[in-house]
Amino acid sequence: MSSTAITGIGELVTCHGTSPDLLGIRSNAALVIEADTIAWIGAARDVPAADTTVDVGGRAIIPGFVDSHSHLVFAGDRGAEFAARMTGQPYDGGGIDVTVAATRAASDDELTRLLAGRIAELRALGTTTVEIKSGYGLTVADEVRALTIARQFTPEATFLGGHVVPAEYADDRAAYVDLVTGPMLEAAAPYGRWIDVFCEPHSPHAFDADEARQILRAGADIGLGLRVHGNQLGPGPGVQLAVELAAASVDHCTFLDDADVDVLADAADTTVATLLPGVEFCTRSPYPDAARLLAAGVSIALATDCNPGTCYSSSMPWVISLAVREMGMTPAQALFAATAGSAKSLRRTDIGRLVVGNRADLAVLDAPSYLHLAYRPGVPIARVLDVAISSRRASARP
């Protein structure tokens, strides 16, 4: 088995610490990788012999980012919708139909090519694990197709037949819910690890609490883990439903009342609040108060929600910058949420932290410290350290 020593590390951020920031920063450190695994971490002066040595020249090493919420299997363009929102048009979920039409019309080869390009983009920005949802097909065949394509790049594939009610079912919502919880779920389940639903009574296109509960329970009964889009467009039942059903994550959490914060704090070991500040930026919505959630003891993750309508960005460094500037997080809290926090939202312990035995998913910064992620917004200073995972795409085994 070949081994590689990583030396010349200016700052090693393990995200496995006992100090209040939890970052576990080590100075004058080195690490050794064997195959896909971290085999040794210690002082640079004690680094054992390895087959290959890579000197990173004083740069910082951090865990690869874990992007735990994305919608990357799609075709088409919604730039005009973004422009309209910048002039005051509100977002209500209706634009999803535009993407559904374009995605249904695209070939398998085109969707695969588009997804491969997006995966390359996010890896160039330091992401090593990505969750990918379906939800732009909304027929049995198209949802299975989306998950099959996603699984070529990640095992963290999520069935999102409950994204919106498609136009052909607008006059019979119950029939569509029956389709999602019946034939569509049965066909999609072998290709997904998770099931998700857009629980949003403020959108006429999404699902109310009863519909969302029916979809999630059907997914749980067939063995899928649960995720929820909740409380994005206004106060609503999404957070309470996610905690009730012990979902791994409830995502957006833009509009929360005290009861929502309380139940998330009580469920911190089970349900993570995944915040998506790129969406607030791109929709001119209020940002979640992350500082309030952290003070209450809520478990937090950060992710991009990269999608064609409300946040067409795959940049986790940009998300960190937004979290620090707009949501009251410290640079340390934001980095932890984008790595270990997001790994927790996927119920993964083998990623998000640099410890012996974990996957060698590393990102290197063209900077001496992780602080530059927020200090230099918009600058592509993070990238996957290819020596560790050159043979893999942005994925990880469950």
Secondary structure as GFF3:
##gff-version 3
##sequence-region A 1 398
A	DSSP	beta_strand	3	7	.	.	.	ID=ss1
A	DSSP	beta_strand	11	13	.	.	.	ID=ss2
A	DSSP	beta_strand	25	26	.	.	.	ID=ss3
A	DSSP	beta_strand	29	34	.	.	.	ID=ss4
A	DSSP	beta_strand	37	43	.	.	.	ID=ss5
A	DSSP	three_ten_helix	44	46	.	.	.	ID=ss6
A	DSSP	beta_strand	52	55	.	.	.	ID=ss7
A	DSSP	beta_strand	60	63	.	.	.	ID=ss8
A	DSSP	beta_strand	65	67	.	.	.	ID=ss9
A	DSSP	alpha_helix	79	86	.	.	.	ID=ss10
A	DSSP	alpha_helix	96	105	.	.	.	ID=ss11
A	DSSP	alpha_helix	108	123	.	.	.	ID=ss12
A	DSSP	beta_strand	127	130	.	.	.	ID=ss13
A	DSSP	beta_strand	132	133	.	.	.	ID=ss14
A	DSSP	alpha_helix	140	150	.	.	.	ID=ss15
A	DSSP	beta_strand	157	162	.	.	.	ID=ss16
A	DSSP	three_ten_helix	167	169	.	.	.	ID=ss17
A	DSSP	alpha_helix	173	179	.	.	.	ID=ss18
A	DSSP	pi_helix	180	184	.	.	.	ID=ss19
A	DSSP	alpha_helix	185	188	.	.	.	ID=ss20
A	DSSP	three_ten_helix	189	191	.	.	.	ID=ss21
A	DSSP	beta_strand	194	199	.	.	.	ID=ss22
A	DSSP	alpha_helix	209	221	.	.	.	ID=ss23
A	DSSP	beta_strand	225	230	.	.	.	ID=ss24
A	DSSP	alpha_helix	238	244	.	.	.	ID=ss25
A	DSSP	beta_strand	249	252	.	.	.	ID=ss26
A	DSSP	alpha_helix	258	266	.	.	.	ID=ss27
A	DSSP	beta_strand	272	275	.	.	.	ID=ss28
A	DSSP	alpha_helix	277	283	.	.	.	ID=ss29
A	DSSP	alpha_helix	290	296	.	.	.	ID=ss30
A	DSSP	beta_strand	300	302	.	.	.	ID=ss31
A	DSSP	alpha_helix	316	326	.	.	.	ID=ss32
A	DSSP	alpha_helix	331	336	.	.	.	ID=ss33
A	DSSP	pi_helix	337	341	.	.	.	ID=ss34
A	DSSP	alpha_helix	342	345	.	.	.	ID=ss35
A	DSSP	beta_strand	362	365	.	.	.	ID=ss36
A	DSSP	alpha_helix	372	375	.	.	.	ID=ss37
A	DSSP	beta_strand	382	384	.	.	.	ID=ss38
A	DSSP	alpha_helix	386	389	.	.	.	ID=ss39
###
